[in-house]
Amino acid sequence: MVTALAVMARAWIRTGRQRMDPVHDSAYYEDLAGRLYGLVIAFSDRLPADQAQWLHHVIDVGEYGLALEDLAAMLVYDKIAATDQERGDIKALARQMGMELGSS
């Protein structure tokens, strides 16, 4: 049985916060992971294989913010084209996670 302390510890590891917002349960984090995996898959034909593997790894270990930041940085640094839909998906996910990725 998973204790409340273990759940809070996992939430802290995943979000960098010391307490878990009651709204952010395991389904919330599963949704984040799924949406991030979807973005990695969408860009997998434009990202080098090692970068896609890195993104999969950080998602696997629950570092969702790092995954989104790194994906955005990879797209900018490597000048990888993104559709309006893909940019919108990234921005929406960043808003949901309470992140700011810049103005572009």
N, CA, C and O atoms as a DFTB+ gen file, in Angstrom:
416 C
 N C O
     1  1       0.839      -1.183       0.000
     2  2       0.000       0.000       0.000
     3  2       0.878       1.238       0.000
     4  3       1.863       1.322       0.734
     5  1       0.508       2.188      -0.828
     6  2       1.254       3.437      -0.941
     7  2       0.778       4.393       0.144
     8  3      -0.417       4.651       0.293
     9  1       1.738       4.909       0.893
    10  2       1.378       5.849       1.952
    11  2       1.307       7.260       1.395
    12  3       1.829       7.547       0.318
    13  1       0.654       8.131       2.147
    14  2       0.541       9.528       1.727
    15  2       1.922      10.170       1.627
    16  3       2.156      11.007       0.754
    17  1       2.835       9.783       2.515
    18  2       4.181      10.331       2.484
    19  2       4.909       9.928       1.198
    20  3       5.619      10.740       0.605
    21  1       4.734       8.694       0.776
    22  2       5.367       8.234      -0.465
    23  2       4.810       8.983      -1.666
    24  3       5.557       9.352      -2.573
    25  1       3.504       9.209      -1.675
    26  2       2.876       9.961      -2.770
    27  2       3.427      11.381      -2.798
    28  3       3.742      11.895      -3.871
    29  1       3.548      12.026      -1.635
    30  2       4.078      13.382      -1.576
    31  2       5.539      13.410      -2.019
    32  3       5.965      14.344      -2.698
    33  1       6.295      12.402      -1.641
    34  2       7.704      12.353      -2.042
    35  2       7.824      12.231      -3.554
    36  3       8.658      12.895      -4.168
    37  1       6.991      11.384      -4.157
    38  2       7.007      11.253      -5.618
    39  2       6.612      12.567      -6.278
    40  3       7.202      12.958      -7.285
    41  1       5.619      13.250      -5.718
    42  2       5.185      14.528      -6.272
    43  2       6.307      15.554      -6.163
    44  3       6.514      16.344      -7.085
    45  1       7.028      15.550      -5.052
    46  2       8.126      16.493      -4.878
    47  2       9.226      16.215      -5.894
    48  3       9.795      17.145      -6.466
    49  1       9.524      14.953      -6.119
    50  2      10.553      14.577      -7.085
    51  2      10.127      15.016      -8.478
    52  3      10.945      15.539      -9.235
    53  1       8.872      14.815      -8.826
    54  2       8.397      15.133     -10.169
    55  2       8.244      16.620     -10.410
    56  3       8.443      17.086     -11.532
    57  1       7.900      17.368      -9.391
    58  2       7.567      18.768      -9.602
    59  2       8.533      19.739      -8.955
    60  3       8.489      20.935      -9.244
    61  1       9.408      19.249      -8.083
    62  2      10.294      20.141      -7.361
    63  2       9.592      20.855      -6.214
    64  3      10.174      21.747      -5.595
    65  1       8.385      20.487      -5.929
    66  2       7.628      21.094      -4.831
    67  2       7.690      20.179      -3.622
    68  3       7.865      18.968      -3.751
    69  1       7.544      20.767      -2.459
    70  2       7.616      19.968      -1.245
    71  2       6.274      19.372      -0.854
    72  3       6.217      18.460      -0.029
    73  1       5.222      19.865      -1.422
    74  2       3.922      19.263      -1.123
    75  2       3.154      19.085      -2.420
    76  3       3.383      19.792      -3.401
    77  1       2.261      18.148      -2.405
    78  2       1.490      17.845      -3.605
    79  2       0.174      18.588      -3.557
    80  3      -0.555      18.514      -2.568
    81  1      -0.127      19.292      -4.609
    82  2      -1.414      19.951      -4.738
    83  2      -2.466      18.852      -4.851
    84  3      -2.309      17.938      -5.659
    85  1      -3.547      18.922      -4.048
    86  2      -4.554      17.860      -4.089
    87  2      -5.161      17.645      -5.475
    88  3      -5.633      16.550      -5.779
    89  1      -5.151      18.679      -6.314
    90  2      -5.710      18.555      -7.652
    91  2      -4.806      17.693      -8.528
    92  3      -5.277      17.068      -9.478
    93  1      -3.517      17.656      -8.217
    94  2      -2.544      16.936      -9.031
    95  2      -2.334      15.533      -8.491
    96  3      -1.385      15.271      -7.752
    97  1      -3.217      14.653      -8.863
    98  2      -3.109      13.260      -8.447
    99  2      -2.349      12.469      -9.503
   100  3      -1.821      13.048     -10.452
   101  1      -2.292      11.176      -9.347
   102  2      -1.519      10.352     -10.282
   103  2      -2.061      10.454     -11.710
   104  3      -1.290      10.359     -12.665
   105  1      -3.360      10.645     -11.871
   106  2      -3.926      10.786     -13.221
   107  2      -3.392      12.047     -13.900
   108  3      -3.163      12.050     -15.109
   109  1      -3.196      13.107     -13.134
   110  2      -2.637      14.347     -13.671
   111  2      -1.248      14.092     -14.232
   112  3      -0.934      14.524     -15.341
   113  1      -0.409      13.389     -13.466
   114  2       0.960      13.133     -13.908
   115  2       1.002      12.140     -15.059
   116  3       1.870      12.238     -15.927
   117  1       0.086      11.194     -15.078
   118  2       0.001      10.281     -16.218
   119  2      -0.394      11.036     -17.480
   120  3       0.100      10.733     -18.566
   121  1      -1.277      12.011     -17.341
   122  2      -1.672      12.843     -18.478
   123  2      -0.488      13.669     -18.974
   124  3      -0.256      13.761     -20.179
   125  1       0.265      14.273     -18.042
   126  2       1.454      15.039     -18.442
   127  2       2.423      14.150     -19.211
   128  3       2.916      14.526     -20.275
   129  1       2.689      12.976     -18.666
   130  2       3.624      12.063     -19.322
   131  2       3.126      11.703     -20.715
   132  3       3.903      11.705     -21.670
   133  1       1.851      11.396     -20.840
   134  2       1.292      11.034     -22.141
   135  2       1.395      12.156     -23.149
   136  3       1.726      11.929     -24.312
   137  1       1.110      13.374     -22.700
   138  2       1.194      14.518     -23.611
   139  2       2.637      14.798     -24.016
   140  3       2.907      15.153     -25.163
   141  1       3.563      14.639     -23.071
   142  2       4.974      14.833     -23.391
   143  2       5.478      13.756     -24.353
   144  3       6.188      14.056     -25.313
   145  1       5.106      12.503     -24.089
   146  2       5.493      11.427     -25.016
   147  2       4.933      11.720     -26.410
   148  3       5.605      11.486     -27.414
   149  1       3.714      12.228     -26.465
   150  2       3.104      12.565     -27.749
   151  2       3.907      13.621     -28.500
   152  3       4.076      13.533     -29.716
   153  1       4.400      14.618     -27.772
   154  2       5.226      15.646     -28.399
   155  2       6.546      15.059     -28.900
   156  3       6.994      15.376     -30.002
   157  1       7.160      14.211     -28.091
   158  2       8.420      13.592     -28.511
   159  2       8.197      12.749     -29.762
   160  3       9.005      12.777     -30.690
   161  1       7.111      12.009     -29.783
   162  2       6.797      11.193     -30.964
   163  2       6.560      12.088     -32.176
   164  3       7.021      11.786     -33.277
   165  1       5.841      13.185     -31.972
   166  2       5.559      14.101     -33.085
   167  2       6.841      14.686     -33.675
   168  3       6.924      14.912     -34.882
   169  1       7.841      14.930     -32.824
   170  2       9.089      15.520     -33.296
   171  2      10.172      14.484     -33.580
   172  3      11.275      14.852     -33.985
   173  1       9.889      13.217     -33.381
   174  2      10.931      12.190     -33.485
   175  2      11.556      12.106     -34.871
   176  3      12.708      11.691     -35.004
   177  1      10.815      12.493     -35.905
   178  2      11.397      12.466     -37.252
   179  2      12.290      13.684     -37.517
   180  3      12.991      13.736     -38.528
   181  1      12.261      14.663     -36.602
   182  2      13.070      15.880     -36.777
   183  2      14.152      16.026     -35.720
   184  3      15.040      16.868     -35.856
   185  1      14.089      15.217     -34.668
   186  2      15.090      15.259     -33.603
   187  2      16.129      14.167     -33.817
   188  3      15.791      13.078     -34.280
   189  1      17.395      14.441     -33.486
   190  2      18.374      13.352     -33.494
   191  2      17.960      12.262     -32.500
   192  3      17.330      12.547     -31.481
   193  1      18.314      11.034     -32.802
   194  2      17.889       9.897     -31.973
   195  2      18.321      10.041     -30.522
   196  3      17.560       9.697     -29.617
   197  1      19.533      10.543     -30.281
   198  2      20.000      10.663     -28.896
   199  2      19.185      11.688     -28.117
   200  3      18.967      11.521     -26.917
   201  1      18.735      12.741     -28.782
   202  2      17.899      13.730     -28.100
   203  2      16.520      13.151     -27.779
   204  3      15.993      13.379     -26.690
   205  1      15.936      12.411     -28.709
   206  2      14.644      11.773     -28.460
   207  2      14.771      10.766     -27.309
   208  3      13.878      10.675     -26.468
   209  1      15.867      10.018     -27.268
   210  2      16.084       9.057     -26.173
   211  2      16.207       9.789     -24.843
   212  3      15.668       9.337     -23.832
   213  1      16.912      10.916     -24.838
   214  2      17.054      11.699     -23.607
   215  2      15.680      12.154     -23.115
   216  3      15.369      12.031     -21.930
   217  1      14.865      12.674     -24.020
   218  2      13.536      13.132     -23.625
   219  2      12.696      11.989     -23.074
   220  3      11.993      12.164     -22.080
   221  1      12.760      10.825     -23.704
   222  2      12.045       9.655     -23.176
   223  2      12.534       9.329     -21.763
   224  3      11.735       9.022     -20.879
   225  1      13.834       9.397     -21.562
   226  2      14.396       9.087     -20.241
   227  2      13.875      10.041     -19.172
   228  3      13.413       9.601     -18.120
   229  1      13.947      11.356     -19.438
   230  2      13.529      12.292     -18.395
   231  2      12.023      12.200     -18.126
   232  3      11.580      12.444     -17.004
   233  1      11.245      11.856     -19.133
   234  2       9.817      11.620     -18.898
   235  2       9.634      10.358     -18.059
   236  3       8.831      10.338     -17.126
   237  1      10.384       9.305     -18.395
   238  2      10.293       8.044     -17.641
   239  2      10.549       8.233     -16.154
   240  3       9.910       7.589     -15.321
   241  1      11.485       9.115     -15.820
   242  2      11.824       9.315     -14.404
   243  2      10.994      10.422     -13.754
   244  3      11.225      10.785     -12.601
   245  1      10.028      10.954     -14.500
   246  2       9.097      11.915     -13.916
   247  2       9.578      13.353     -13.901
   248  3       9.016      14.177     -13.180
   249  1      10.594      13.676     -14.671
   250  2      11.092      15.048     -14.745
   251  2      10.393      15.783     -15.887
   252  3      11.007      16.120     -16.900
   253  1       9.108      16.019     -15.701
   254  2       8.274      16.551     -16.771
   255  2       8.660      17.978     -17.159
   256  3       8.685      18.312     -18.344
   257  1       8.954      18.802     -16.189
   258  2       9.366      20.166     -16.490
   259  2      10.672      20.197     -17.276
   260  3      10.811      20.953     -18.237
   261  1      11.623      19.374     -16.860
   262  2      12.893      19.286     -17.572
   263  2      12.673      18.801     -19.000
   264  3      13.299      19.304     -19.933
   265  1      11.795      17.834     -19.170
   266  2      11.522      17.311     -20.515
   267  2      10.977      18.409     -21.423
   268  3      11.411      18.542     -22.568
   269  1      10.034      19.191     -20.920
   270  2       9.447      20.246     -21.750
   271  2      10.463      21.358     -22.030
   272  3      10.548      21.856     -23.153
   273  1      11.226      21.741     -21.012
   274  2      12.261      22.761     -21.217
   275  2      13.294      22.291     -22.237
   276  3      13.672      23.041     -23.137
   277  1      13.749      21.046     -22.093
   278  2      14.759      20.521     -23.020
   279  2      14.207      20.402     -24.433
   280  3      14.907      20.710     -25.398
   281  1      12.970      19.963     -24.568
   282  2      12.367      19.871     -25.893
   283  2      12.337      21.248     -26.544
   284  3      12.730      21.399     -27.701
   285  1      11.875      22.245     -25.812
   286  2      11.811      23.606     -26.357
   287  2      13.205      24.099     -26.734
   288  3      13.388      24.706     -27.789
   289  1      14.188      23.839     -25.872
   290  2      15.554      24.272     -26.159
   291  2      16.113      23.571     -27.395
   292  3      16.787      24.197     -28.213
   293  1      15.837      22.283     -27.532
   294  2      16.302      21.529     -28.701
   295  2      15.707      22.094     -29.985
   296  3      16.399      22.227     -30.994
   297  1      14.429      22.423     -29.940
   298  2      13.768      22.956     -31.127
   299  2      14.375      24.293     -31.531
   300  3      14.595      24.549     -32.715
   301  1      14.642      25.140     -30.550
   302  2      15.215      26.451     -30.843
   303  2      16.666      26.309     -31.291
   304  3      17.055      26.857     -32.322
   305  1      17.467      25.575     -30.518
   306  2      18.895      25.458     -30.806
   307  2      19.150      24.827     -32.175
   308  3      19.997      25.292     -32.938
   309  1      18.409      23.767     -32.472
   310  2      18.609      23.062     -33.743
   311  2      17.757      23.633     -34.869
   312  3      17.759      23.110     -35.983
   313  1      17.020      24.722     -34.571
   314  2      16.165      25.385     -35.562
   315  2      15.221      24.391     -36.240
   316  3      15.094      24.353     -37.464
   317  1      14.564      23.586     -35.395
   318  2      13.627      22.581     -35.885
   319  2      12.263      23.234     -36.063
   320  3      11.739      23.864     -35.144
   321  1      11.705      23.080     -37.235
   322  2      10.399      23.666     -37.536
   323  2       9.303      22.955     -36.750
   324  3       9.331      21.738     -36.563
   325  1       8.351      23.741     -36.304
   326  2       7.186      23.200     -35.598
   327  2       5.938      23.814     -36.222
   328  3       5.924      24.991     -36.584
   329  1       4.909      23.013     -36.340
   330  2       3.644      23.514     -36.870
   331  2       2.973      24.404     -35.827
   332  3       3.353      24.401     -34.657
   333  1       1.987      25.153     -36.257
   334  2       1.219      25.970     -35.307
   335  2       0.583      25.086     -34.241
   336  3       0.538      25.456     -33.068
   337  1       0.092      23.920     -34.649
   338  2      -0.519      22.980     -33.701
   339  2       0.496      22.511     -32.665
   340  3       0.196      22.469     -31.472
   341  1       1.693      22.161     -33.118
   342  2       2.729      21.690     -32.188
   343  2       3.142      22.797     -31.225
   344  3       3.298      22.552     -30.029
   345  1       3.319      24.006     -31.736
   346  2       3.647      25.137     -30.863
   347  2       2.534      25.377     -29.851
   348  3       2.797      25.634     -28.676
   349  1       1.297      25.293     -30.311
   350  2       0.155      25.464     -29.408
   351  2       0.109      24.390     -28.338
   352  3      -0.203      24.676     -27.181
   353  1       0.416      23.160     -28.713
   354  2       0.442      22.058     -27.741
   355  2       1.523      22.286     -26.686
   356  3       1.299      22.052     -25.498
   357  1       2.694      22.743     -27.127
   358  2       3.793      23.016     -26.189
   359  2       3.407      24.142     -25.244
   360  3       3.613      24.037     -24.035
   361  1       2.850      25.215     -25.783
   362  2       2.452      26.355     -24.946
   363  2       1.355      25.969     -23.962
   364  3       1.390      26.378     -22.802
   365  1       0.382      25.185     -24.416
   366  2      -0.706      24.762     -23.533
   367  2      -0.180      23.890     -22.400
   368  3      -0.608      24.029     -21.254
   369  1       0.735      23.004     -22.716
   370  2       1.316      22.136     -21.690
   371  2       2.143      22.961     -20.705
   372  3       2.094      22.726     -19.498
   373  1       2.900      23.922     -21.221
   374  2       3.683      24.794     -20.339
   375  2       2.770      25.579     -19.397
   376  3       3.064      25.701     -18.208
   377  1       1.671      26.109     -19.921
   378  2       0.705      26.838     -19.070
   379  2       0.144      25.915     -17.995
   380  3       0.052      26.297     -16.828
   381  1      -0.230      24.702     -18.389
   382  2      -0.796      23.754     -17.435
   383  2       0.194      23.449     -16.316
   384  3      -0.191      23.274     -15.160
   385  1       1.467      23.388     -16.674
   386  2       2.504      23.060     -15.706
   387  2       3.005      24.301     -14.941
   388  3       3.850      24.191     -14.052
   389  1       2.476      25.475     -15.298
   390  2       2.896      26.699     -14.626
   391  2       4.295      27.138     -15.033
   392  3       5.034      27.707     -14.230
   393  1       4.651      26.874     -16.273
   394  2       5.975      27.201     -16.780
   395  2       5.881      28.308     -17.819
   396  3       4.854      28.476     -18.476
   397  1       6.968      29.059     -17.957
   398  2       7.096      30.024     -19.036
   399  2       8.292      29.601     -19.866
   400  3       9.395      29.457     -19.341
   401  1       8.083      29.401     -21.153
   402  2       9.154      28.946     -22.025
   403  2       9.697      30.056     -22.907
   404  3      10.549      29.794     -23.756
   405  1       9.245      31.249     -22.742
   406  2       9.705      32.352     -23.590
   407  2       8.590      32.835     -24.474
   408  3       7.482      32.300     -24.455
   409  1       8.891      33.850     -25.248
   410  2       7.848      34.492     -26.029
   411  2       7.645      33.881     -27.413
   412  3       6.606      34.118     -28.028
   413  1       8.602      33.103     -27.925
   414  2       8.443      32.580     -29.278
   415  2       7.765      31.236     -29.299
   416  3       7.560      30.665     -30.371
